[in-house]
């Protein structure tokens, strides 16, 4: 064979020395993360450390490992530890140290509140660098899987059945004791009646707690659905009064106050809830995450997490999470899942001009839709939905709302599809809220790096 090939002597290759400076370009994301952390005020974190004990890993290193890990799709503390051996950027950040995964996981869990404070600091740094000025914003939500097993959940109907069965078993055990005392029966070897009763009473207490949570959630859901139902009925009445004809379409169904037998409680993460999957028709244990970003730069400026399946309740808390230090918000673009007269009123009270879709937009519009004449302004006494529909057809309304799809939706898509963040590592609403803030903070660092090197 005449063709020559270059080959590798792996015995020699394993001995070669690599300088990290050669492997990491000056504009590498790992270097950028380290540089940003160097100018952050970390005193709230340092103050939490005890003055006694052995030499601890510097919080700047642990923060950099977490920030770079989350920005590149490495969320597991075990995988981050492994990367300090195998990955050049992680080796650079760790400075040759190999931080134990327990240390990383403990640091993340302990300092979630302080990390949320760094979210604002990093955005203020972005403003100082001239990367963005707060103006119009876009908001969206998504479902992220909770660290909870469906097999450790119980439905309201099943809880009622088990409650009756356990009470019957306890009653039977008491009867067995009475018969044993009268020498009518002989207890089997190893059977301790007191322990058996205590075990069942503990399960009854857990079931009672689960039922109480389900009932409270059902009441919360009912109040939200009742408000929405009343608004729809009022709108139908107004339309009937204006047209003199009964509105077409099916009349809205009144919500049911009592919890259904299918509503569930999860023992692994009680604060998570069963929610419909966005990718299929199934249901799973989820949290509802929200994000708000600046339309010009796509930087995330506000975050929130709840266990409400419906997005309508999340508008004011999420946009309210935006720190006033970032500047004044002009307009807010949201999809029809957030539409309600209450949200419109709430945003206007905050001094924000709302642009909320009143229905689903068709994916493909014909040319007539783009060039049709603008309708006449609605009457002063028109419903909030009619007024908003008109507002979205104005030139400025179309300009602001059109950007929603290409600003906030890509952010959620990048976090879930590119970075691969589809399940929380922590449990409980407060911890999950902190981790979601960490995810968005890491996204911001990655986005700032792109903006700085563009």
N, C-alpha and C positions, 0 to 999 in steps of 0.2 A: 504494500500500500504506500503510495507516494505522498499522500497528504500528511502534514505534520500537525501535531496538536500540543498545546501547552498543558502541562499537568501540574499537580501540586504534590509536594512531599509533605504529607501530613505529620510526620514525625518532627520535621523542622517547623512546619506552620504552627504547631501547638506551642512553640517556644517564642513566637514573635511577640514583641512588646508594642502595645498600641497606646498612643498619646490621646487622651480624651479631647484635647484641643483640635486634633486633626479630624476626629470623628464627629464632633459637634460644631457646625458652622456658627459664626458669631451671631447669626439671627435665629438660632434654634429656639424652639418653644421652651425647652428645659432651662436655657439661660434666661429667657424672658421671665419665667415664673420666679426664678431665684432673685432676679433684679427687682421685681415688683415686691416680693416679700421683704426684701432688705429695707424698703422705705415705709413699711407698714408699722403702725403703733401696736405692739404686741404686749404692752404692759398688763392689760386685763388677764392675759394668759399666764404671763410670768408670775403675777401676784398669787395665782392659785397654787403654785408649787410650794411645797414645804421647804423650810430652811434647813431641814435635817435630811439625812439619807445619802445614798451614794451618788455618783456622778450620773446625771440624767442626760438623755438625748435632747439637744437643743430643739425647742418647739419650731424654730424656723425650718429645720430639716424635716420634721414630721409634717408640717403644713405643706412644704414644697412637694413631698412625696404624695400627699393626698391630692393636692391641687393638680399636679401633673398627671397622677393616676386617673383621676376623674375626667380630666381634659382629654385623655387618650383612650378611655374606655376600660381602664383597669380599676375596678371598684373593690375587689376582694383584698383584705389585708394580707392574706396568705400569698396572693399573686404579686402584691407590691413587694413583700419581703423577697420572694423568688426573683423579682425583677432587679433587685439591688445586686444580685449575683450575675444575672444574664443580660441585662439591658444596659447599654452605654448611657442613655440619658438618666436612668435611675441611679446608676453607679456614680455619675457626676453629681447628682443632687445629694446623694447620701455621703459623698466624699469618701467612698471606700468602706463606710460602715455598713453592716448588715442588720438593720433594725428588725427585731422580732415582731411577728405579726400580732401578738398579743398587745405589745406596746402601741402599735399603730391603731388597732381596734379600740383600745382603751382611751387613747388620746382623742380619737374621733368622737366617741360617745361622751366623753367628759366635757369637751370644749365646743359642743354644738352651738351654744348660745354665743360664745365669743366669735366663732366662725361666722355666724349671722351678722355680727357687727363688722367684720372685715368685708362683707359684701358691699356695704356702703362706702367704706374706705377705698376700695378698688374702683368703684364707679367715680368717685371724686378725683382719683388719680387720672382716670380716663378723661375727665373734663379738663384737668390741668394740662394734660397733653394735647388738648384741643381736638380730641377724637369725637366728642359729641356734645350737643346742647339739647336739653330736653324740650320737646315740642309736641308733635302728635304721637300717639301711642297705639299699639294693637294689643289685644288680649285674647288668650285662648286657653283651653283646658284639655286635659287628657287623663286617662286612667292608667295608673302604674300599679303593678302587682304587689301586694303586701307579702311580707315574709311570714305567711300563714298557710296552713294546710287546710284544704277543703274537708279532709277526712276528720278534722278536729272541730267541725262546726255542727251545730244542732239547729233544727227548725223549731219554730214556735209550736207547731202541731205535735212534733215528736217530743218536745219538752213536756207538754201537758200529758202525753201518754206515759212517759217515763216517770213523771211525778206520781201518777196514780199507781203505777206498778211498784215503785219504791215504797210508797206508804203502805201498800198491801203487804209487801215483804217484811217491813218493820213490824206491822201488826202480827204477822205470822210468827216472827221471832219471839215477840213477847208472849204469845200463846204457847210457844214451845218451851219457854222458860217456866211458865206456870205448870205445864204438864210434867216437866222434869222435876220440879219441886214436889209434886204429888206422886212421884215415882211411876207415872203413867207411861213415860217414854224414857229411853236412855239416849243421852246426847252422844253423837259420834265423836270419836277421839280427834282431838285437834280443833274442834269447833269451839270458838270463844264468842259467845253470844254478844257480849258487850262490844267487842271489836267490830263484829258484823253490823250491829246497829249503828255504831259511830260512823262506819264507812258509808252506810246508806244515808245517814243524816247529813254528812258532808256533801254527798252528791246532790241531795235535795236542796241544800243551801246554794250550791253552784247553779243548779237549774233555776232556782228562784231569782238569783242575780241575773242570769241570762234572760229570763222572761221579763224582768223589770226593764232591762236595757232595750229589749225589742219593743216593749210597749211604749217607752219614752220616744224611741225613734219613730214608731208608728204615729204617735201624736204630733211629732215635729213634721213628719211627712204630710200628715193630714192638713195641718195648718197651712203649709206651703201650697198644697194642691187645692185647698179650699179657696185661698186667695186668687190663685190662677183661674179656678172655675168661676168664681164671682166676676172676675174681670172679663172672661169670655162671654158670660151670660149678659153682662152689662153692654158689651160691644154688640151682641146680637140684638138686644132690645133697642139700642140706638139706631142700628141699621134698619130694623123693622119700622121704627118711627119715621126715619128719613124717607124710606122707599114706599112705605105703606104695604109692604109684602113680607111674608115670613121668610127669613133668610134660608137659602138653600144649604144642603149638607146636614150631616148628622148632628143632633144637639149634643153638647158636651155631657159626659157622664159625671155625675156627682161623686166626689171621692168618698171612700169608706173610712170611718174613724178607727175602727178596731184593727189590730194587726192581723194579717192573713197567716194561715198555718205555714206558708212557705217562707216567711221572713226568718232570717237566720242570725245566729250569734256564733262567733268563732272563739274558741278557748285559747288558741295559740296567740292571736293578736286580737283581743276583744274590741279594740277601737277601729279595726278595719271592717269593711262591709262587703257583702255580695253585690257586685255591680255587673252590668252587661259589658261584655268585651267589645272593644271597638273594631276588632279584626274579624270576629265571627259572631254567630248568634248565641254563643254560650255565655255563662256567668262565672265569675271568679271573685276571689278575695282581692279587693283593690282599695286604693286611696285615690281621691280626685285631686290632681295637681293643677295649679294655675300659674301662668306666667304672663307678664306684661313687658313688652319691649319697645324701645325707641324705633320709630319707623325708618329713620335715616340710616342708622348704624346697625340695627338688629340687636343691640346690647340689651340684655334683660335688666329691667329697672325695678321690678316688683315681683314677688312670689307669694304663693299661699298654698296650703294643703287643707283639705277637709275630708270627711267621710260621707259627704252628701252626694248621692248619685246625680242629682240635677245641678246644672251650672248656674241657674238663675240666682241662687243665693250667694254666689261667690264674687259678683262684680264689685260691690262696694268694699268688702274686706281686702280683695286683691289689689285694686287700684289704690286703696287707702294705705297699703303697705309701702308705697313709693315715698321715700324720704323727701321732705320739703326742701332739704339742702340741695337737691338735684335741679330745682327750678320749677317753673309753673307749667303744668300740662295744658295744652290747647284743646286738642280733640282726641277722642277715643273711638277706635273702630272695633266692633265686636260682631260675631256672627249671630244668627237667629236663636241659637240656644241660650243666649243671655237676655233675649228681649223680654221686657216687662215695663209697664208704666212706672213701677216703683224704682227700677234701675235708672230709667231716664231721669226721673225727678231727683234721685240721689246724686247722680253725676252732675246735674245742673247746679245742685246746691254746693257741690265741691268746686264749682267754677269751671267745669270741664264740658266741652261741647260734645254730646254723644252722637255716634253714628252706628246704630245697631240695626242689623238686618231684620226685617219683619217676616221673612219667609225664606225658604230655600232658593238660592239662585240657580238657574239652569246652567249646566256646564258649557253648552254651546248656544250662543245667541246668534240670530240672523242679523243681517246688516240693518234691517228696519228697526231693530231694538236699539241700535247705537245712534241712529239718525232721526228717531221719532221726536216730535215736538214735545217740549217740556210741558207737563200738565199745569193747569191753573192752581195757584196756592189754595190749600184747604181752608175751610171756614174756621173762625176762631174757636167755635164750639166742637170742632171735629175731634175724634178720638186720638189718643197718643199714637196708635198704630198708623192711622191715616196720615198724621202730621209727619211721622218718621219716614213713611214710605215716600212721601213727597220730598222730604229733605235729602234722601239718598239718591234722588233723581236729579238734584241740582248739580251744577258743575263741580262745586267744591265738595259736595257729598260724595260724588262718584270718585273724585281724586283721592280723598282720604280713605274711603272704604276699600277701594280697589287695592290699596297697598297692604291690606290685612293679610291676604293670601300669600303674598311674597315677602312678608316680614316675620310674623309670629308663627305661622304654620311651618316654615322651614326650620325654625328654631326647635320646635317640638319634634319635628322629623329627624333632625340631626341628633338630638339627645337620645331618641329611642332607636333609630335605625343605624346611624353612623357610630355613635359612641356605644350603643347597645345597652343603655340603661333602661331596663324593663322590670326590675324588681328591687325593692328596697332591701337594704342589709339590716336595718334597725326596725324595732317594733314600737308601737305606741304613737299617737298623733303628734306629740311634741318632738319626739326623736325623728320621725319621718319628715316633719316640717323642716327640721334642721338639715337633714340629709338632702332634701330637695333644694334648699338654699345653697348647699355645697355644690350640687350638680350645676346649678345655674351660675354660680360664681366661677366654677371651672370653665364653663362655656364662655363666660365673659372674658376670661383670661385668654382663651384660645382666639376669640373674636378680636380682642384688642391687639393681640400679636399679629393677626392678619392685617388689621387696619394700620398698624405701625410699619409693617414691612411692605405694604402695597405701593 
